[in-house]
Amino acid sequence: MNNYLRIAAAATALSLSLTLTACSMSAPDLKSSLARSVVAGVPRATGALIGLNYDGSPERRGVGTKVYIDSEAGGDVAVAVDSALKTLWERFPVEPVSIDVSVVTGPMPVNAKYAASDGERLRGAAVDLGLDLADVDLRTVIVGQKELEQRYGPWKKPE
């Protein structure tokens, strides 16, 4: 690794550390707390993983989740997407620029990874929710700040 990459990596790590310190949570604690919130906020959720895109710069405050739902117990993909978006909008400690959601039907495996390659196709959920993503047939829905505000109201710092 060259010096430039080392400096960039160190600066990113320091920025994340300082920003999370301001929120009084470490990255693992924040991920764990948000995952618990997503599981509690998404009907039929069996587990959740959290990904942070949060280096302290205003344009890079994103958060995402891969949420696992029990489809046999009536888990609905569109409801899971909407509930996860709302939960993260309300629980993320700084106003996110974007939130991304992937949904997997079934129990969360012990060795689950955040990578979205095993998620459901979400075009139908995007259409059902009226998201401006109807032409996208991806396994991850990414919703920007403006649309999040329109759907869930102005962001408020969680207590």
Legacy VTK file of the C-alpha trace (Angstrom):
# vtk DataFile Version 3.0
C-alpha trace
ASCII
DATASET POLYDATA
POINTS 159 float
0.000 0.000 0.000
1.465 3.355 -0.933
1.684 6.274 1.480
-1.258 8.106 -0.105
-3.572 5.123 0.471
-2.314 4.706 4.042
-2.950 8.384 4.781
-6.418 8.250 3.172
-7.325 5.104 5.123
-6.070 6.611 8.382
-7.932 9.868 7.762
-11.165 8.005 7.020
-10.792 5.854 10.131
-10.030 8.895 12.284
-12.977 10.824 10.869
-15.349 7.915 11.487
-13.966 7.468 14.973
-14.306 11.165 15.847
-17.808 11.394 14.395
-19.012 8.278 16.197
-17.373 9.527 19.401
-19.485 12.657 19.077
-22.468 10.302 18.983
-20.953 8.473 21.993
-21.034 5.088 20.218
-18.387 2.960 18.585
-19.059 1.692 15.053
-19.755 -1.874 16.294
-22.087 -0.550 19.005
-23.891 1.689 16.514
-24.312 -1.200 14.067
-25.597 -3.469 16.823
-28.031 -0.841 18.102
-29.345 -0.087 14.611
-29.692 -3.808 13.806
-31.791 -4.309 16.950
-33.937 -1.306 15.963
-34.478 -2.691 12.458
-35.453 -6.130 13.792
-37.876 -4.482 16.220
-39.268 -2.135 13.534
-39.717 -4.582 10.641
-42.623 -7.031 10.889
-41.521 -10.675 10.694
-37.812 -9.750 10.782
-35.533 -12.616 11.764
-32.307 -10.598 11.739
-30.532 -7.584 10.283
-27.050 -6.485 9.284
-25.998 -2.832 9.116
-23.545 -1.112 6.793
-22.214 2.384 7.443
-21.059 4.936 4.916
-20.270 7.479 7.567
-16.891 9.180 7.468
-17.916 12.509 8.950
-18.167 14.465 5.708
-21.643 15.917 5.092
-22.081 14.236 1.706
-21.189 10.745 2.999
-23.621 10.011 5.787
-25.347 6.913 4.613
-26.571 3.800 6.306
-27.928 0.560 4.990
-29.410 -2.678 6.163
-29.862 -6.171 4.924
-32.967 -7.379 6.709
-34.031 -11.008 6.895
-37.775 -11.711 6.997
-39.796 -14.856 7.570
-41.821 -15.151 4.360
-43.618 -18.286 5.562
-45.029 -16.327 8.481
-46.422 -13.653 6.178
-43.363 -11.435 5.774
-43.981 -8.869 3.052
-40.983 -7.519 1.119
-42.492 -4.056 0.458
-43.477 -3.679 4.121
-39.970 -4.761 5.141
-38.360 -2.149 2.845
-40.650 0.635 4.066
-40.278 -0.300 7.739
-36.486 -0.552 7.485
-36.225 2.826 5.733
-38.432 4.466 8.370
-36.581 2.844 11.263
-33.139 3.914 10.022
-34.401 7.434 9.205
-35.592 7.750 12.796
-32.666 6.002 14.544
-29.483 7.042 12.678
-27.582 9.530 14.901
-26.945 12.059 12.097
-29.195 12.991 9.197
-28.455 10.443 6.465
-27.920 11.504 2.871
-29.187 8.096 1.770
-30.432 4.801 3.140
-30.150 1.500 1.345
-32.145 -1.638 2.055
-31.822 -5.243 0.932
-34.289 -7.947 1.932
-33.623 -11.677 2.235
-36.421 -14.124 2.959
-35.585 -16.717 5.565
-33.666 -16.832 8.819
-30.418 -14.913 9.134
-27.499 -17.362 8.901
-24.853 -17.295 11.620
-22.193 -16.351 9.046
-24.330 -13.767 7.200
-22.502 -11.068 5.251
-23.715 -7.569 4.427
-23.029 -7.937 0.674
-26.407 -7.723 -1.061
-25.970 -10.502 -3.633
-28.387 -12.899 -1.905
-31.307 -10.508 -1.500
-34.695 -10.461 -3.181
-35.272 -8.479 -6.373
-36.923 -5.262 -5.205
-38.553 -3.760 -8.303
-42.007 -4.898 -7.153
-41.458 -3.465 -3.677
-40.295 -0.152 -5.180
-43.430 0.009 -7.343
-45.681 -0.942 -4.401
-44.130 1.825 -2.290
-44.217 4.439 -5.034
-40.458 4.867 -4.882
-38.827 6.592 -7.808
-36.972 3.365 -8.649
-39.586 1.478 -10.638
-37.239 0.930 -13.593
-34.556 -0.625 -11.399
-34.507 -4.383 -10.838
-31.784 -4.554 -8.221
-31.436 -6.346 -4.933
-30.875 -3.079 -3.062
-33.149 -0.034 -2.859
-31.280 3.225 -2.276
-33.398 6.187 -1.204
-32.034 9.726 -1.004
-32.564 12.341 1.655
-35.249 14.327 -0.221
-37.436 11.294 -0.751
-36.874 10.149 2.840
-38.064 13.572 4.089
-41.128 13.407 1.839
-42.020 9.907 3.069
-41.245 10.178 6.787
-41.074 13.901 7.574
-38.060 15.956 8.617
-35.220 14.034 10.242
-34.915 14.523 13.989
-31.927 13.541 16.098
-32.856 10.405 18.065
-33.047 10.749 21.808
LINES 1 160
159 0 1 2 3 4 5 6 7 8 9 10 11 12 13 14 15 16 17 18 19 20 21 22 23 24 25 26 27 28 29 30 31 32 33 34 35 36 37 38 39 40 41 42 43 44 45 46 47 48 49 50 51 52 53 54 55 56 57 58 59 60 61 62 63 64 65 66 67 68 69 70 71 72 73 74 75 76 77 78 79 80 81 82 83 84 85 86 87 88 89 90 91 92 93 94 95 96 97 98 99 100 101 102 103 104 105 106 107 108 109 110 111 112 113 114 115 116 117 118 119 120 121 122 123 124 125 126 127 128 129 130 131 132 133 134 135 136 137 138 139 140 141 142 143 144 145 146 147 148 149 150 151 152 153 154 155 156 157 158
